[in-house]
Every structure is written in structure tokens, then in C-alpha cells.
Amino acid sequence: MGSLFLNSPTLATNKLAKLSGKFQWCFLRRKKMSSSSIVYCQGGGKAIRSSGFSSVLTERSSSTLVGDDHAAAVIDAGSLVLSPNGNKGQSEISIKDFDSYGGTTSSSLVEIQEGIGIVKFLGGKGFFITGATGFLAKVLIEKILRTMPDVGKIYVLIKAKNMEAAMARLKSEIINAELFKCLQQTYGKSYQTFMLSKLVPVVGNVCESNLGLEEDLANLIANEIDVIVNSAANTTFDERYDVAIDINTRGPCHLMSFAKKCQKLKLFLQVSTAYVNGQRQGRIMEKPFCIGDCIARESFGDFVSENTPRFPPTLDVENEMKLALNSKETFQENDLAQKMKELGLQRARKFGWQDTYVFTKAMGEMMIDSLRGDIPVVIIRPSVIESTCREPFPGWMEGNRMMDPIILYYGKGQLTGFLVDPNGVLDVVPADMVVNATLAAIARHGMVQKSGINVYQIASSVVNPLAFEDLAKLLYEHYNSTPYMDSKGSPIHVPSMKLFKSMEDFSDHLWRDVIQRNGLAELASSDRKLSLKHEFICRKSVEQAKYLANIYEPYTFYGGRFDNSNTQRLIESMSENEKKKFGFDVESIDWRDYITNVHIPGLRRHVLKGRGMCS
Ligand SMILES: NC(=O)c1ccc[n+]([C@@H]2O[C@H](COP(=O)([O-])OP(=O)(O)OC[C@H]3O[C@@H](n4cnc5c(N)ncnc54)[C@H](OP(=O)(O)O)[C@@H]3O)[C@@H](O)[C@H]2O)c1
């Protein structure tokens, strides 16, 4: 653990200074556990009919690496970004000391003893949640229902062609998900009845005006809900510009219009991402976006090159929305999708963001700020969300996301190195911590109901950085002690992971490796050429690994570090009991324990479904 801080003296000092404030959410003494060994449990409805109809299907980028496990090789490109984030080595990045950005979380001693009153606030409250079939909102719903069973109705907006289809999705993707096994154990035979008494599926789509809801239905919901949580998003890094803008920028506008109809609304919570900070460098504060903010303007003049325009660009969000829509008319049908993808990336980079996903999410934040009026708003900005670290059980994960394809390919011996700055930092946070922070922020600001906007970055890169070279060692440790089994049941032994700072070196390594693995080394060392078939197989494998490296580059060479002062103040305002039940102290994560005993076993169990494990 100590070695994690060797590369970041500033951060190490920061951590030491904070040691006295530690509390229960701690892994330091936890023994190795299996993902199924610990369960923390505490603890007949109607669907609403709407003629709202959605046929919007989102495209997802995917890629496969050559290997025997194609099912596992599909990459959810969610949260991946495309462009390199500058060429600075991580060791050169200075973490400037800024004053933290405002926020309204300072607390008196009496308040701290009493805490925020999370459970008290949420009891009986009505929710409207979007993105509930997705990874994060599911963890949120599970936590609410497990810890606050007296919560009011939770309306979940689901894309479906009719109510029956929405109900079917609610059951198969949420109620029957393994994530909810604690609640299933708690309620036994009455589990379905309990769940359906709380969860109300609503057919709709954030891209449509009025969310695709009929007026009567919209009014009914508007009268009942206290909190809106918008977790719906398109997380594909290079999505078509029109598609991404529709969901990530226009979606929040539609939700904000709906929020204005809600008589007793106490809070609007937007789930954003820490990477809305685009190509900002150094320590990045939890500062809200205002309409027209433009990262390229902030750094204008910092990086002057021949490609630097003479005048800083001006971002007009309304104009971008029109552009995305109107551009559709200008492209030919046969290359429309590709052109719209290129347009998104081009616009993002022009204004200082690395890809379409984070750019359109940032514009979503801007629109929320400009439309919110008196509505209290919280913006949650997690970095990369990975498997749960503790609740409802350690290691729950859905999909093969972000760093996970690399972890899995490495374990299977298919990828022995990667393009990454060894001293760089991977900013990861466990899903349950994100959810706990979300609930604490909802209660804190929902209770006060003060008009304003509060931003919380749930991130580890400043308070508890995980260096890539340390991550590589942890992966090696894990697979050395618990290797994958090949198709014959023999353990796959992996070498320690090699880290390359240049694409050229990485590419050379890939060629050597693939030739070796395919038993072609002798052939390649003689003057004889590889057969066309061999060359095709090797080239495909190399190209796919390079593609992966390219899309990860903005992360593996990321120049920003996410400050989380507001989030820490939120923790400070919690009672000891709340810290135990709703902890999100990212600083206390023991990465060795999380990566080797929680996250990778979770991936192997929930994503690979146990394939390649000892029987
Ligand atoms: N995962 C991460 O690492 C990460 C990191 C930082 C921030 N975030 C943010 O966290 C939030 C949740 O992410 P996630 O990982 O849970 O995403 P996810 O698994 O991809 O889920 C996205 C959800 O949004 C819904 N959705 C998409 N388009 C919609 C539309 N037009 N109308 C209504 N619903 C729509 C999806 O519904 P369908 O099932 O019908 O497609 C799904 O329920 C997002 O806002 C994301 O930006 C995620």
C-alpha cells in the first residue's frame, strides 16, 4: 500500500495529514474474502400505463480480441475516451493547491453528532429515477430498498414499446438481478410483492419532450415525487453526435422541464462524470459549469502550437444542439453514422474535451444550470465506477467496462503488456461508495431545499491514487495465486505485465508476443515468411490490442486529478452511524484488497460467470 504513494509525495502528505480523521469504512484489516461470503442485509404493485413509446436504440462501440472467450471479449465502451490528453508525463503534472470550491456542507458540532439524517429524510419520499436498468442506478435502488424500506414509490423510467414490455424489463433486469439477493433473502416469498409495491415502471424516453409521458401520467407522477435522479446516459465515447447530444444534453433539459411541474420536489440530482472536466490539467475542483464554459478557452495560450487557432473558440450549447440535428440532413445516408461520429469527436476536441461522451455530458450540466431556476440541484461526478466494495456484497459488477477487458485478457494470457504511463493514476471508485455519496447528498440538500447547485466529485486520484505500475503488480499477484484455467483445465501462468509509454514499443511487443504465443517464433526467426493465414491472425490480434490502447489513452495518460473537498465535507457532516451505513471514504480503500480480493474475483464471477475458474 505504501508504495502506491511513492510517486505522489504531495498526495502522501495529504493522506498522512488526514489519518486522524479515519473512520469505520476501512479495508485495512480485512481478510481475504470470497465474493459470496459476506452478505449485509437489513432490512403487489401496479405498473402505470402510458402510450409513450420508445424505439431509440443506442449504438455501442465494441471490439474483440482474438481469444477463446468471445462472449467476454465484448467491450462496453462506456466511459471510454478517445483522444490523447496531452503528452505530459504524469510525473510532470503539478497538483496545484487551490481553495476548494464553495459548496454548502460546512457543519456545526451539534449537526455532526446528529448527522445528516439520511434515513429520516428518505423515509416516505417519492423518487423518479432514470437509467434504472443500467449498472449504477440499480445499485442505488437496491440500497434504498434494503436500508429504507419505508421509502415512498420509486417511479422508474424505462424505454419500452408498451407497459407490458416495461414491466417485463423491470422484472428481468432489476427485480430478478443477482444484485438484489439480500432483499430476496429478507423478504422470501413476499419479495416480488414488496418490490412491486415500491417500484413503478413508466414507459418513457429522456429524449422526448415531456419524457414521452402522457400529460395525465406526468401530472400524477409530478404530484408524488420528492426527488429526481437522472442516471440515464449514453456512455459510448465516440457516439454519433446527434444521439449523444439527444440523451446527454437534451435529456437533462426535458427532465428539468418536468421537474418544474413537480409540486413538492426537493431536489434534482444529476449523475454526471468527473471526466466532464475534459482536458483540464492538474488538480480539478468541484466547480459547476455555467452555460458557455469552454475548456479550450480556459487553457487558451497555455499550449501554443502551430495548430492553435488565433482566437479562442466560443461554445454555444443551443447552437451545438441545432448543429447535431441539422447536420443529419447534410450527410449521405450510407456514411451518415460514421460522419456523425466524426462530427462529435471534432466538436468535442475543438472545445477542449476528449470525446463526444464527456463533451455532451458537460453540456448537459450547463443546461441544467441555466434552466434550474430555484430548484435545488446536486451534480454527482464519479470517476470510473467499478464493482461494489462492500454492499450488498463485495464484487458485484455488470458488463465488461473500462479497465476490465484489459484485466481479463491479461489473466487469460492474451495481453502481456499495455500502453500506459507507469506513474500515471487510474481514478477508480466502487459503485456502492458512489451510491452512498449520492444518498448522503440527496438527504443533505433535499432537507435544506436551498436553491443552488452543489457538485461532488467521487474520485480517488487526489486522496488515494492508484498508480498504474502498482495496479500491474496487483494483477500479477492475483493471477499468480489464482490463475485462470485453460480449456484443458491447466492453469494459465502469466508473466508480470509490461508497461509501455510509446505506441511504437507497445506495437513491437505485441508482434513478438503474438508470434511467440502462436508457436511461430522459429518460423519468424528464419528468413521464411509467415503464411498469409498466420500473418492475418497475428495482425488482427495486434490491431485489436492497439485499438484498445488508443481508446484508453486519455485515461492511461490523463493529466487531471479530481479534487473531492466537497465530498469530504459531506462525509464530515455525517454521524458515526451514518458513516458505517453510508460510508464513501475513498481514501480508506486498500487497493491491494479491493483489486485482488474483491474486484477481480467479482469480475470473474459476475462478468465471466465463473468460466476459467477451478471447479
Ligand atoms: N459506469 C461508469 O464507470 C460511470 C462513471 C462515471 C459516471 N457515470 C455516469 O453514471 C450514470 C450511469 O451510468 P451506468 O454505467 O449505469 O450506465 P449504463 O449501465 O450504460 O446505463 C445507462 C442507462 O440509461 C438508460 N438510457 C439510455 N438512453 C435512454 C433514454 N433515451 N431514455 C431513458 N433511459 C435511457 C439505459 O436504458 P436502456 O437499458 O434502455 O438502454 C440504462 O438504463 C451515467 O449518467 C454515466 O454518465 C458512469
The ligand as an ORCA input file, in Angstrom:
! r2SCAN-3c Opt
* xyz 0 1
  N     -20.078      3.431    -15.444
  C     -19.154      4.318    -15.149
  O     -17.967      3.983    -14.992
  C     -19.536      5.768    -14.953
  C     -18.558      6.637    -14.487
  C     -18.899      7.960    -14.232
  C     -20.184      8.395    -14.456
  N     -21.123      7.532    -14.941
  C     -22.470      8.046    -15.146
  O     -23.330      7.266    -14.362
  C     -24.598      7.154    -14.980
  C     -24.989      5.711    -15.048
  O     -24.016      5.004    -15.766
  P     -24.129      3.439    -15.971
  O     -22.742      2.895    -16.001
  O     -25.121      2.908    -15.043
  O     -24.694      3.418    -17.448
  P     -25.390      2.213    -18.217
  O     -25.194      0.927    -17.498
  O     -24.938      2.314    -19.629
  O     -26.936      2.596    -18.129
  C     -27.470      3.663    -18.839
  C     -28.935      3.742    -18.529
  O     -29.510      4.857    -19.224
  C     -30.688      4.415    -19.887
  N     -30.970      5.221    -21.065
  C     -30.179      5.415    -22.142
  N     -30.811      6.194    -23.038
  C     -32.020      6.499    -22.518
  C     -33.126      7.253    -22.973
  N     -33.112      7.865    -24.157
  N     -34.210      7.364    -22.173
  C     -34.256      6.734    -20.990
  N     -33.230      5.985    -20.497
  C     -32.135      5.870    -21.262
  C     -30.368      2.979    -20.262
  O     -31.562      2.325    -20.590
  P     -31.555      1.032    -21.556
  O     -31.253     -0.118    -20.647
  O     -32.944      1.018    -22.083
  O     -30.519      1.268    -22.600
  C     -29.721      2.500    -18.960
  O     -30.705      2.223    -18.019
  C     -24.468      7.831    -16.326
  O     -25.021      9.116    -16.238
  C     -22.985      7.912    -16.556
  O     -22.657      9.035    -17.340
  C     -20.840      6.222    -15.183
*
